[in-house]
């Protein structure tokens, strides 16, 4: 899922980038459930749980993707007044460099994670309020080598680099903003269960619970430090978030 969602509560707004992915839907639902939020879902298709939906078309470059997303978001009332931008766009591709479709997989991973993060960061420069939160989609395995998922690991490592770079002074983000990388080990999704039916699901992270955690961070509750890559792990159904 490649694209954003914006929500407002009592004058506050949050943009959730990737509103129709599994985690994106959980994040939109979490903001709705916490009460008082008006949600604008933005993605390649409608998110009917959002109050409003912006549907955008897939584009081949960050420049074209960004132009379309930023134009549509502004039309829905986003203008230098966003408290948080939560980018949960992304996908997964397994395979080493010897796999025949490795270059196609690399294109998909770069588009869904790296390009989306660039657009989200540009949106933060234009529309995030001072002291706001920018969350980008990392991955715990990408802190080390990933030879059997080369495209995925490389794209997520690039996002980690963006997080650490944007957290520094003079990065172009408004004063006092926090930039955080979300790095789950494994999310509990229907697709993952189909792909790994013999796995221990009690070690997988529930997307709705993670959505609730993200709402807390957006509201200033236990928000990770600026520049943190936060590893999300689950054991016996209990989820913890720790900086790497």
C-alpha positions in Angstrom: 0.0 0.0 0.0 1.7 3.2 -1.2 -0.2 6.2 -0.1 -1.4 8.5 2.8 -4.4 9.3 5.3 -5.0 12.5 7.3 -6.9 12.9 10.5 -7.8 15.8 12.7 -8.9 15.9 16.4 -9.9 19.1 18.1 -7.9 21.1 15.6 -5.2 18.4 15.4 -4.3 16.5 12.2 -2.4 13.3 11.5 -1.5 12.0 8.1 -1.4 8.2 7.8 0.5 7.3 4.7 -0.7 3.9 3.4 -4.3 4.0 4.7 -5.4 0.8 2.9 -2.6 -1.6 4.0 -3.2 -3.9 6.9 -1.3 -1.8 9.4 -2.6 1.4 7.8 -6.2 0.3 8.3 -5.4 -0.5 11.9 -3.9 2.9 12.4 -6.9 4.7 10.9 -9.2 2.5 13.1 -7.2 3.3 16.2 -7.5 7.1 15.7 -11.3 6.6 15.1 -11.6 4.5 18.3 -9.8 7.0 20.4 -12.6 9.5 19.7 -12.8 13.0 18.3 -10.7 12.3 15.2 -11.8 13.0 11.6 -9.9 10.8 9.3 -9.0 11.4 5.7 -7.7 8.1 4.1 -5.4 8.4 1.1 -4.2 5.4 -0.8 -4.5 3.6 -4.2 -8.1 2.8 -3.1 -10.8 4.1 -0.7 -10.6 3.3 3.0 -14.3 3.3 3.8 -13.5 3.5 7.6 -12.1 6.9 7.1 -14.4 10.0 7.2 -13.0 11.0 3.8 -10.9 9.2 1.2 -8.4 10.5 -1.4 -7.6 8.0 -4.1 -4.4 8.5 -6.1 -2.9 6.6 -8.9 0.4 4.8 -8.8 3.3 6.7 -10.3 6.8 5.6 -11.2 8.9 8.3 -9.4 9.0 10.1 -6.1 8.6 13.4 -7.9 5.4 12.4 -9.7 4.1 10.5 -6.6 4.8 13.5 -4.4 3.2 16.1 -6.7 0.0 14.1 -6.9 -0.2 13.3 -3.1 0.7 16.8 -2.0 -1.8 18.4 -4.4 -4.6 16.1 -3.2 -3.8 16.4 0.5 -3.9 20.2 0.2 -7.3 20.0 -1.4 -8.6 18.2 1.7 -7.6 21.0 4.0 -4.0 20.1 5.0 -1.9 23.2 5.1 0.9 23.7 7.6 -1.3 22.3 10.4 -0.4 18.6 10.7 0.6 17.3 14.2 1.8 13.9 12.9 2.6 12.1 9.7 2.6 8.3 10.1 4.0 6.5 7.0 3.1 2.8 7.1 3.5 2.3 3.4 5.5 -0.7 2.3 5.5 -4.3 1.2 7.6 -7.5 1.4 9.7 -9.3 -1.2 11.7 -12.5 -0.5 14.7 -13.5 -2.6 18.4 -13.2 -3.2 20.2 -11.4 -6.1 20.2 -14.7 -8.0 16.4 -14.8 -8.2 15.1 -14.0 -11.7 12.7 -11.3 -10.6 15.1 -9.6 -8.1 15.2 -6.3 -10.0 11.4 -6.1 -10.3 11.3 -6.8 -6.5 13.8 -4.1 -5.9 11.7 -1.6 -7.9 8.6 -2.5 -5.8 10.4 -2.2 -2.5 12.0 1.1 -3.4 8.7 2.5 -4.5 6.7 1.4 -1.5 9.2 2.2 1.2 11.8 4.7 0.0 9.8 6.8 -2.4 6.9 6.9 0.1 9.2 8.0 2.9 10.6 10.8 0.7 7.1 12.0 0.0 6.1 11.8 3.7 9.3 13.7 4.7 8.6 16.4 2.1 5.1 16.6 3.4 6.5 17.0 6.9 8.7 19.9 5.7 5.7 21.6 4.1 2.9 20.8 6.6 4.1 19.4 9.9 3.8 21.7 12.9 6.8 22.5 15.2 7.1 19.6 17.7 5.2 17.2 15.5 5.9 13.5 14.8 7.1 11.9 11.5 7.0 8.1 11.6 8.7 6.2 8.7 8.5 2.4 7.9 11.6 0.6 8.8 12.1 -3.1 9.6 14.0 -4.9 12.3 15.9 -7.3 10.0 17.3 -4.4 8.0 19.7 -3.4 10.8 22.0 -6.2 9.5 22.7 -8.0 6.2 19.7 -9.6 4.4 21.1 -11.7 1.6 17.9 -13.8 1.1 15.7 -10.6 0.9 18.1 -8.2 -0.7 15.6 -5.8 -2.1 13.5 -5.5 1.0 16.5 -5.2 3.4 18.2 -2.6 1.2 15.0 -0.4 0.9 14.3 -0.6 4.7 18.0 0.2 5.5 17.6 3.3 3.3 14.6 4.3 5.4 16.6 3.9 8.6 19.2 6.2 7.1 16.5 8.8 6.3 15.2 8.7 9.9 18.6 9.3 11.4 19.4 12.1 8.9 16.1 13.9 9.2 16.5 13.9 13.0 19.6 16.1 12.8 19.6 19.9 12.9 19.2 21.7 9.5 17.4 18.7 8.0 14.6 20.9 6.8 11.9 19.8 9.3 10.2 22.2 11.6 11.7 22.9 15.0 11.3 20.3 17.7 9.9 17.6 15.5 10.6 14.0 16.3 11.4 11.5 13.5 11.0 7.8 14.4 11.5 4.6 12.4 9.0 1.8 13.1 10.9 -1.5 12.8 8.6 -4.5 13.5 10.0 -8.0 13.4 6.8 -9.7 12.1 3.3 -8.3 11.8 0.3 -10.6 12.4 -1.4 -10.4 9.0 -3.5 -12.9 7.1 -1.0 -13.0 4.3 1.9 -13.7 6.7 -0.1 -16.6 8.2 -0.7 -18.0 4.8 3.0 -17.7 3.9 4.3 -19.1 7.2 1.6 -21.4 8.6 3.9 -23.3 10.9 5.2 -20.1 12.7 4.6 -19.3 16.3 1.9 -16.6 15.9 2.3 -15.6 19.6 5.5 -13.9 18.6 3.9 -11.8 15.9 2.7 -8.2 16.5 -1.0 -7.5 16.4 -1.6 -4.6 14.0 -4.5 -3.1 16.0 -2.4 -3.0 19.2 0.4 -1.4 17.3 -2.0 1.2 15.9 -3.0 2.1 19.5 0.6 2.5 20.4 1.2 4.9 17.4 -1.9 7.0 18.4 -0.2 7.4 21.8 3.1 8.5 20.3 1.2 11.0 18.1 -0.4 12.4 21.2 2.9 12.7 23.1 2.6 9.6 25.3 5.9 7.7 25.6 7.0 9.0 22.2 10.4 7.5 21.2 13.5 9.8 21.1 14.2 11.8 17.9 16.0 9.6 15.4 15.2 6.3 17.1 14.7 3.1 15.1 12.1 1.3 17.3 12.2 -2.4 17.2 8.7 -3.9 17.8 8.8 -7.4 19.3 6.0 -9.6 20.7 6.4 -12.6 23.1 3.4 -14.6 24.4 1.1 -11.9 22.9 2.8 -9.1 24.8 4.3 -6.3 22.6 7.3 -4.2 23.5 8.9 -1.3 21.6 12.7 -0.7 22.2 15.1 1.6 20.3 17.8 -0.3 18.4 
